[in-house]
Amino acid sequence: QPEFDIICNVTSKAERNPENIKKLLVDQICSTVRWRESIINMSNEKVTNFIEIGPGKVLTGMVKRTIKDINCFSINSIDDMKKVANEFKK
């Protein structure tokens, strides 16, 4: 059972039921990804921080273009991780 909502790419909605999450993970392999709708739904639910983990900043840029006045962080290295951790300590 997740401790927090999982936003599913297939529905762009929050889910906590483990069986539904498993099915939706399989479904996303051959379904349309509703990434933009997912970001908008998270923003509507008052999510204010987005963290991209991995090489590049493509998703960070897409979030910034989709939602104005949002906090975006990109983690590409251990140093980036430390910087983001320090941001959240403030």
C-alpha positions in Angstrom: 0.0 0.0 0.0 1.6 3.3 -1.0 2.0 6.0 1.7 1.1 8.7 -0.9 -0.8 9.0 -4.1 0.7 7.6 -7.3 -0.2 9.6 -10.4 -0.8 7.2 -13.3 0.2 8.0 -16.8 -2.8 6.3 -18.3 -5.5 8.1 -16.4 -3.6 11.2 -15.1 -5.3 10.5 -11.8 -4.1 9.6 -8.3 -4.2 6.0 -7.3 -3.4 4.2 -4.0 -4.8 0.7 -4.6 -1.8 -1.6 -5.3 -3.8 -3.9 -7.7 -5.0 -0.9 -9.7 -1.4 0.5 -9.8 -0.1 -2.8 -11.1 -2.7 -3.0 -13.9 -2.1 0.7 -14.9 1.7 0.1 -15.1 1.0 -2.6 -17.6 -1.5 -0.6 -19.4 0.9 2.4 -19.9 3.1 0.2 -22.1 0.6 0.4 -24.9 -1.6 3.4 -23.9 -1.4 7.1 -24.5 0.7 8.8 -21.8 -1.4 11.7 -20.3 1.7 13.5 -19.0 0.4 17.1 -19.4 -2.9 16.2 -17.8 -1.0 14.5 -14.9 1.0 17.7 -14.3 -2.1 19.9 -14.4 -4.0 17.6 -12.0 -1.0 17.6 -9.6 -1.0 21.4 -9.7 -4.7 21.5 -9.1 -4.1 19.4 -6.0 -1.6 22.0 -4.7 1.6 20.1 -5.6 4.2 22.9 -5.8 7.5 21.1 -6.2 8.6 18.9 -9.1 11.8 17.0 -9.1 13.3 15.4 -12.3 15.9 12.7 -11.6 18.2 11.6 -14.4 20.2 13.1 -17.3 18.9 16.3 -18.9 16.2 18.8 -18.0 13.5 18.1 -20.7 10.7 17.3 -18.2 11.6 20.2 -16.0 11.3 22.5 -19.0 7.9 20.9 -19.9 6.6 21.4 -16.4 7.7 25.1 -16.4 5.9 25.6 -19.7 2.8 23.9 -18.5 2.4 25.4 -15.0 3.5 28.9 -14.3 5.1 29.8 -10.9 6.1 26.2 -10.0 9.3 25.0 -8.3 11.2 22.6 -10.5 14.4 20.9 -9.6 16.6 18.7 -11.8 18.9 16.1 -10.3 21.8 14.9 -12.6 24.5 14.3 -10.0 25.2 13.8 -6.3 25.9 17.5 -6.0 22.5 18.3 -7.4 20.9 15.9 -4.9 22.6 17.8 -2.1 21.5 21.2 -3.4 17.8 20.0 -3.7 18.0 18.5 -0.2 19.3 21.9 1.1 16.4 23.7 -0.6 13.9 21.6 1.2 15.5 22.2 4.6 14.8 26.0 4.2 
